[in-house]
């Protein structure tokens, strides 16, 4: 545990030396790789399936008996609560974990609804692997320096910004220039906030014809915020086996 505590301290110090909202140093982003998980779903009883990404969330107090993961809604479209093994989580060490529940908007008729919150059956992450969220505010328009982190992908020196070319996204859709590819749906967009590496959004995917730009969903303290807090509370209340 001393080793994990030292790593967490070093990350905190390094992040504090960088400016909030400024470029995310590559070394800091690389050291957060354990925060990213695979979200795997099987289509029915077939051998076909999908693999996307998710990010472990911090919060809810010190007591934790489950993990709370933020991802895209389309990444868990095959989840069925009556057959929970249709979707499962694989952590950075390659271990699999069952899912208790998935919360996502009904219908997902537009990009700004493409988010989901997963609650796992066990707590498998060290506390320093869990990252906090930067909540967006209505009308926020300033560009933000970000990094896109996948299990096998890292883009730094990117910018997250509003775009008038996104007509269906309301306040929660942004575009970024980190690039995207198959399997990076749900990968976190990271920024520096209050001296700590934090999640400002998740990657949804590339937009054809948008000059290499990709869509991300950012999070406000309305519906998503209350859902996250409720799920974190539930993660602390789950009775141990």
C-alpha positions, 0 to 999 in steps of 0.5 A: 500500500505504501507504493500506491500511496507514494504514486498517488502523492507524486501524481498530486504534486505533479498535477498541482505544478501544472495550471488548472485548465492548462495542457495535461502533461503526458506523464500525469495522464499515462499514470492514470491508465488504471482508471480506465476499464473495458466494458464488454457486452455479448449480443444475446447468446451469440459469440458476437459482442462489443468492447468499449471503455469506461472510467472509475469515479471517485466520491461517495465517502471512504466506504466502498463495496462497489465501483461506479463507472462512467461510460457511453450509453451505446456501449452497454446497449446489450445490457439486460438486467435479467441476464447480467453476464451479457455485460461485464467489466475487465479492469487494468489487470485483466480481471473480470467483474460482474455488473449489478446495474446500468443506468442510462437515458431511455431512447438515446435519440441524440448524442447528448443522451449517450451516457451511462453509469455502471455499478459493479458487484465488487470494489476492485480499484485502489482509491487513487484509481478513481477520478473526480468529475469536473461538472460543466455549467450552462452557457460554459463556452471557453475551450479546455485543454484535455487528454483522451485516455484509453487502455491502449491509447493516449492523446495529449495537447487536445482541446475540448470546445463548443461547436455550432455544428452540433445541433442536437446536443444541447449543453452537454455535447462538445467536440474535441480534436484528440481523434477517435477510433473503434473501441474508444467510446467511453474513454475519458477526456481528462483535464486538470482541476484544483490540482488533480487529474479529473474527468470532464467528459467521455468520448462518444466517437468521430463525426464524419465530415467534421474535419477530424473532430470527435464528439464528447459528452460532458456532465452537469450537476442536474440529472447526471449529477444526481444519478452519479451521487445516488449511485455512489451512495448505493456503492457504499451501502451494498452489503458485503457477501 
